Amino acid sequence: MADDRYIIDFYSRYEEDERFASKHGSVEFLTTMRYIQRYLKPGSRVLEIGAGTGRYSHALARQGHGVDAVELVPHNIEVFRRNTQPGEAVTITQGNALDLSAFPAERYDMTLLLGPLYHLYEETDKRQALGEAIRVTKPGGIVFAAYVISDGCLLDEGFNRRSIPVGEYIRQGLLDGSTFGARSQPKDLFELVRKEDIDALMAVFPVKRLHYVATDGCALLMREAIDRMDEDNFQLFLQYHFATCERQDMVGHTSHAVDIFQK
């Protein structure tokens, strides 16, 4: 497993709630919630692994679903608890995605793994986290597994904003100079992958893929333009994004993706 100190240090200083506050930042949340709503039924039981400050957990609990959440970072747990409203059927437990032994098998109608795979670098750890998420999900239940996608990040942070020195990353071996595939280590904090990596990772699991979704598409690359949109144009952009976020010719150009599958 990756060294937790890098994750705890980062998220103890990072304002997670602010990530979804802007128009461009909300695209990922709105897209993910749109797919979650397709599969939740009244009274569904949900487990969110790596819940952060609870944006998804609280939203679902306020819709009447019972939600259990697992989170590694103490700071995030504090914020999660502060954000909990009276009457919410939600719990929060400190833990990590590799060991869900506190949770029984086949308990949840839906399991959300919307952050831990950002910070796991070894194939064995990734499959352990996925296997645990699948284990606690009921037969026929739905699992959401989110990833950070290398090409969207490279286009946005590398070539557009130049906050990533592309040439230096190639010299350091963090980017392949021929394929531009990314290589990450725990100190780099985020594991950047492509869809073919996810396909290979999932090949060992007897599950059925329902959707593979580019959850923010070009939203980060276009963040300034999106944030300048009036509400009518933003809603039109969302309609476009929802209509195209599963197109096979476009799913690679995103900073985040979610793999949705059925046990």
N, C-alpha and C positions, 0 to 999 in steps of 0.2 A: 504494500500500500504506500501511496505517496506520503511524504513527511507532513503531518497535519499542521506543523507550526507555520508553514507558509500560508496555508488556507486560513488558519485562525488569525494570524497577524493581518492578512489582507482584509478579511471581512469584519474585523474589529474596528477598522478605520473607514471602511467603505459604506456609504449610505445606500443600501440595497433598495429601499423604497423609492429613491429618487430615479432609479434606472427606468421605471415605467411611467414617470410623471409627465414627460414630454410627449408630444404627438408621435414622434418617430420611435420613442422608447415604448410606447403603448402598443405598437403593432404586434410585437411578439406575444404579449399578454393577451390581447384581444383575439389573436389567431388561436392560441392554445386553448383559451376558454371556449372558443367557438366549437372546437373539436371535442373538448371534454363534455360539453352540453349535449352533444350527439348521443353519447353513450350512458350518461347518468340517468337513473330512474329515481322517482321519489323514494327517499329513505335509503339511498345507496350508502354503503360504507366505504370510505376512502382512506388510504394511507398515503401520505406525502413524505417521501424520503429526501432529506436535504431541503427542508422547507424554508430555509432562510428566515426572513422576518414574517412570513406567513401570508403573503399576498394571495396565493391560490387557496391555502387552507381556510383563511378567514372568509374569502368570497364564497367558497362552497359551503362552509358551515352556516353562513348567513342565508343560504338558500335552503337550509333545512337538512343538509346531509351530515351524517356523523363522520368526523374527521379525526384521525390520529396522525400526528406529525413527529418526525424524527429530524433532529438538527445537531450538527457537530459543534458549532461556534457558540460559546456562552453569550456573547454580545447579541447575536441574532435571537437567541432564546429570550433574552430580556425584552427586546423590542417586540417579539411575537406575543409575549404575555401582556405587555402594555397595550397592544393593539386588540386584544381579545375583549369582545363586548359581552355584557351580561346575557346569559341565555344561549351563547354559542356552544354547540355540542362538539367541542374540540379539545384535544389533549396535545401536549408537547413533551417529548422525551429527548434527552441528550443521547446521541449515539451516532453511528456511521453506517453507511450503506452496505458494508461488507459483512456485518453481523446483525441480523434481525432476529436473533434467537429469542428475544423477548416477545416476539409476535408469532402467534400460531399459524400453521399452514392453512391455506385456503379460507382465509377470513374475509378478505376484502373484495368488493365488486370492482374497484378500480384502484390501481397503484400508480402513483406519480413519482417518477425518477427524473426530476427536472433540473438537477444541478450536479449531483455527484459525479456523473461521467465527464464533466468538464475537468475534473481534477484527478482522474485515475489514468495512469500511464502504461501500466502493464496489462497485457491481454488477460492474464489470469485474474487480476483484480476487477477488470471490467466485467468479465463473465461471472465472477463471484457476485458482484452487485446486481447484475441482471438476473442471475439465478435466484438470489434472495427475493428480489421483487416478484419474480414469477411464482416462487414457492408460496408466498403469503397471499397470492391472488386466487380467487375462486376459479374452478373450471368454468370456462366461458367468460371470465372476467377480462378486463382491459388494462393494459400497461402502457404508459407513456414514458419514453426514454429520450431525453434531450441531449444534444451534442453541440459543441462549438465547431463551426465549419471553417476550414482553413482558407478557402478561396475568397469568401466574403470578407473575412478579416484582412486578408492580404490586399485585396482591392481597396478597401476602406482605409485601414490603418497604414498600409505600406505605400501604395502608389498614389492614393488620394491625399491623405493627411500627412504622410511621411513621418508618422510617429514610430513606425517600425522601419529601421534602416535595412532595406531589402538586401543590398549588396553585402553588408556586414553579416546579416543572418546566413547568407549563403556561405560566406567564408568561415563562419563558426559552425556550420553543419546543421543549423536549425531549419534551413530550407534546402531542399535538393535543387541544385542549379539546373538540372534538366527538366524535371517534372514539376518543380515548385511545391512538391509535397512537404508538409511540415513535420519536424521532429521536436518533441517537447520533453522537458524534464520537470520534476517537482518545483524547482526554483523558478521555472518559467510560469508557473501557476496554472495555465490553461493548456489542456490537451486539444490540439487542433486536428481534425480528421476530415475525411471525404466520405461520400456515400459508399464507395466500394469498401472502405475500411469497416463501416457499419454492417454492410452485407456479410462480410467475412466473419465478423464478430457474432452475428446472429445465426449463422449457418448451423450451429450445434443445437439450437433450441427448437423443440417441437411446438412452435407457435405459428400463428397465421398473421402475416402483416396486413393491416387494414389501410394504413395511410403512411406515406413518408412526406413530411410537410416542411417546406422552407418557411419557418415561422416568422421571420422578419424580412425575408427577401432582400430587396435593395434599400430598405428603410434606413439602415445606418449609413450606407454610401450616400444617400440622398437626404441626410438628416436636416440640413439647413433649409432645403427646399420644402420638405414636409412640414417643418415647424412653422414656416411662413404661410402655409395654406390656411384659408378660412375654413370654417367647419364644413361647408358644403363640398369644397374640393377635397378636404381630408376624407370625408365619407365616401366620395367617389374613388379616391385612391384606395381606400380599404376594400371597396367592392372589386376593384381591379386585382388587388393583391389576393383576396379570397378566391377569385376566379382562376388565378394562375399559380398559386403556391404549391400545387402538386404536379405541375407540368414537368415532364421529364427533362425537357430542354432548358429548364430554368432553375431546378432545385439546387444546383451547385452554387448558384450566385446568391448566397445568403450567409449571414453570420451565425445564425442558430437554426437548427432543424430538430424536429421531433419525429421519432419512429413510434408508430402506434400499432400495437399488435394485440391479438387475442390469445389467451391461454387455451 
